[in-house]
Amino acid sequence: MSTDHYIERITSREATVKRPATIREVAALAGVSVSTVSNALAGRRSVSGASSARVRAAAHRLGYRQVDAARPVRTPTRHAIGLVVPDVSNPFFAEIAHGVETVAQSSGWAVFLGNTDLDDAREADYLDRLAGAADGLLVCSASGQTEQLQHLVDSGVAVVACDERLELTGAGGVFADDAAAGRLAAGHILARGARRIAMICGPEHLTTARERRTGFRAELQASGRSLPPWRSIASRYTIEAGRWAADQLLAADPQIDAIFCSNDLQAVGAVRALRHAGRQVPGGVLIIGIDGISWGELTEPSLTTVARHPERLGAEAARLLIEMVGDGARPREVVLPVELVERESTRRA
């Protein structure tokens, strides 16, 4: 997102809504990076005098209030988790939220939910606001941006990344074994006799997408198969994007007999595209997804998937965050196993 867009947004915010400014808004107004803002406000010598002056002027203009590193944030004072998700309408994240809330409620904690709607600026806003309202942050990020989160971690805020891996030092993480999910998916459709296999990848900047793609290709290669470039396409993790991607794959190779989708919503869209094209699932084309959302049991045909157990992901992430805040536990990484769930979309007569 451009600096001009941020400044326009900042001006609009100043004129209409009185709320805490975010560190990204300060950085945009000062014309520097988020890390420079963090270093300048901390008084580190790595920032030039001119840059430091611009940062402090921008912070003063916007009324930015830096997280106080001296505040005992690792002692629960609010007994609340700040949960940030990219798309609450996606059942995968709804199920993560359910797992988080189940654990929080049983521990006497509350959950404050921020839905970013896949908007990077909105994510930045929620991170800043929830960092001041909760005892710790549980973040399912789709932006891939880490500067702001690293700043919060360095300021003493407890952070656990969930689902997507983030390059953070001092944060916890709970993830599924996405490379194994890709391998399981490939092995399953190969065992069902697929020959002309296609793949719908996820967005390249997401670790989940890269790891699933890597695992899938590795299993194909181990079986002596290759995946030509015209039978592979990237799309967002949505039904509409899955339908579009399947249309493109069919146009490139009408003889495709199996499509691996990097998530279940893509798979639902792919099934719709195939039906519109007059192709039968699974009689003509096998379809498999990844995630294990509850919708998969309700589609027609029901969807074969590699389950990543989103409710368990959320529950484990909440437990880790509460341990880090309440018990002083050190941040750690937890990788949960995945499981093949076979349904109608890969069962040929």
N, C-alpha and C positions, 0 to 999 in steps of 0.2 A: 504494500500500500504506500502511495507516494506521501512525501512530506507535506505537499500542498493540501492533500486530502485531510491529513491529520490537523493541520492548522485551521482549515475550514471547519472541521468537526469541533476543535477546541473552541473556536470563536462562537460557534453555535451553542456549545455547552455553557460557556460563560454567560451568554445572553439569556438562556432559557432555564437551565437546570443547575441548581446549586448542589453539587455532590463532590466527593473527594476526587482530585485529579489523579491520573495514573502516571507511573514513571515513564511509560512510552510517550505520553503526551508532553511531558517535560522534555524528553529527548528530541521529539519532533520540533517543538518550538525553539529549542536551543540549537538545533541543527547538528546534534551529536548522537552517538550510540547510547543504548541503555546502560551499558557497562561504564561509559564515561560519566553518565549522570550519577551512578552508584559511587564511583571513585571520587568524583568531585565533592559530593555531599558528605563523603566520609573523610575528606581532607587529605586524600592520598596525593603524594608528590608526582605521580605519573601523569597527572592532568595539568596542562598548561594554565597559566594565570588567566589568559583570555577565555579559554573554554570554561574554566571554573566560574568565571564571572557571568558568562552567558547562561550556564546551568542554574546558578543561584538566582539570577534575574528571572528566568523562566519559571523556576519553582515558586518564587515569591509572587509572580503575576498570577499563577494558576492556583496558588494556595496549597501546593503539594506538601503533604505531611509524610516524611520518611518513617518507615518502620523502625521503631526504637530497638536497637540490638541489645540494650541493657534490660529490656522488659523480660521477665521470666516466662517467655512464651512456652517453654517446655513443661511448665506447671499448669495443669488445666484450670482455667479460671471461669470459662464459660461452658465447658463440657459440650462443645459443639464442633462438628466437622464441616468444613467448607468443601463441597463437592462440585467440581466443574466438569461438565460433559459437553461434547460438541453438538449433539442432536438428540434431544430427549424424545423425539418422535420415533427414533430408531429403536425397535424393541430390544436390541442388544444393550444399549445404554440404559434403557428403562429397567432391564433386569439387573444390570450392575447396581443401579441406584437402589433397587429393592434389597439386594444383598447388603449394601452399605447400611441402609436404614435398619434392617433386621438386627445386625450386630450392634449398631449404635443404640438402638432402643433397649436392647437387653443389658447394655452397660450403663444406661442412664444418660446417654448423650443424645443431642439433637443433630439434625443434618440441615445445613443451609445449601440449597441447590442453585447453581448458576448454569443456565443453558446458553451456550455461545452461539448456537445456530450457525456454526461453521464460519464465524466472523472473527478474524484475528484481533481486531480492536476491541470487540466485545469481550473476548477471552481475557485480554489484558486488563480491562476494566474490572471484570469479576475477580481476577487474581488479587488485585490491589484491595478491593473492597472486602473480600472475604478474608484476606490475611489479617485485617483489623477486626473482623467480627467473630472469627472462630479460633480455636486453639491450634488448628493445623489444617493443611490443604490436601485433598485427595483429587488428583488431576488426571482426567482423561483428555489429553490434548490432541487436536487434529491439526494444529498450526505448525508444529515442529520448532517453534520459537522457544529458546531456553534462557536467554539473557535475563529476562524479568524474573523467572523462577529461580535462577541461580542467585540473583540479588536477594530474593526473599529468604532462600536457604542460608545465605551468608549472613543475613540479618537475624537469624535465629528461629525462623519459622519452620516448623516441621512439615515436610512435604513428602507425599508418596505418589509416584507415578503409577497409573493403572492402565493396562491394555497396551498403550504405545510406549515403547522405551524412549527415554529422553536422556541426552548427554548432560547429566547433572552430577555434581560432586556433593556428597553429604545428604542425598535424598534416598528414600526407600523406593522399592518398586515391586509390583506384582503383575506378572505377565503369563500368558499361555505360551506353550511351545509351538510357535507358528511354523518353524521349519519342519517339525514333525507333522504338523497338520497338512502341509503341502505334500509331503511324502506319502502320508496315508491316503490322501485323495487320489494321487497318481496311481498308487498300487491298486486301489479299489477298481478304478475304471479300466485299468489294464487287465485285471483279473476277470472283468465282465466282457472282455473281447473287443474293447475299443481299439481302433486302428488310426483313424484320422482325427486326432485329438487337437482341440483348440483351448486357449486359455484367455480368460478375462482377468487382468491384473488389477490391483488397486492403485491409488495415487503413489507415484514414485517416492515422494518425500516421507512417506509413512513406513516405519520399520516393519509393521505387520505385513504390509504389501510386499516389501522386498524379501522378507524371510519366507513367506508362503510361496512366492514365485521361485526362490532359490531351492526350496525343498522339493517342489513339484518337478522342476527341471532335473534335479539330481536323481530323482527316482526314475524318470523317463530314461535318462542316459544310462543308468545302471541296468535297465532292461533292453538296452540297445536301440532306443527310440530317440528321435529328434523332434524338435518343435520349430518348424520354419517360421520366419518373422511374420508372414501374412496370416498365420493362425494364432497370433498373439496380439492383444490390444489392451490398453490401460483405460480405466474409467473410474469415476467416483464410486463410493460404496452406497449406491442408491438403486431403487427399482428402475427408475427411468434411465439411468446410466447403463444398467445391465441390459435393458432392452435395446438401447442404441448400439451398444458394443456387439451384441449378438447379431443384429442386422448387418453390421460391418463385416463380421466374420463370415456370415453366410454369403454375402456378396463376393468376398474374396475366395471362398471355397465352399460351394454348395454341397459338397460330399462329406462335410464334417459329420462324424458320428458320435462325438462326445465333447462337452464343454465343461472345463473346470472353471468355477467362479470363485474369486478370492473372498467373497462373503455371501451370506444367504440372500441379502436383498438383491444383489446382482443376479443371483440364480433365479429368483422369482421373476425378475424382468426378462431374463433370457428365455424362460419357459413361455412367457407371453409372446415374445418375438418369434419363437419357433412355431407356436400355434398359428400366429398370424400368417406365417410363411407356408403353412400346410404341412409342417413336419411334426411327427408324433414323438412324444416323450413318455416312456423311454424307448418305444418301438423303433424310432428312427435315430434319435439322438439321446445319449445319456447326459444327465445334468447332475453335478455335485457342487455343493457350496461349502463354506466354512463359517462357523460361529455357533450353530446349534440354538438359534432363537426358537421360541415356542411357535411362531407362525409356521414353521416348516412342517408341522404335523397337520396343518389346516389347509395347505395348498392342494391343488389338484393338477397333477399327482402330488402326493406328499414328497417332501424334499429330503434326499440323502444329503448328509452333511457331516463335517468333522466338528464335533461339539467342543467349544472352548469354555463352556460352563460359565457364562457371564455372571450369574448370581454368586457363584463361588468366588470369582475374581473380585467382585465388590466386597464380599464378606471378608476375604483374606486381607484385602487392602485396608479395610476399616480396622481390623484387629491390629495390623501392623502400625497404623497411625496412632491408635489409642495407646499401644505399648510404648511407642516413641515419646508420646507426650506425657502419659501418666506414670510409666515405669522407668523412663529414661533409657529405654532400649536403643541400641545402636541401629542405624538404618541398615537394611539388608535387602537383597533381591530374592524374590520367590518366583519360581517358574513352575506353573501347574501343568499337569499332563492333559492331553487331548484324547478324544475318543471318537471313533467312526460310528455313526448312527445310520444304518442302511434303511432306506424307505423305498417308495415306489419309483422315484425318478431314475433309478439305476437298475431296476428289476425287469429284465427282458424275459419274455415268455420263452 
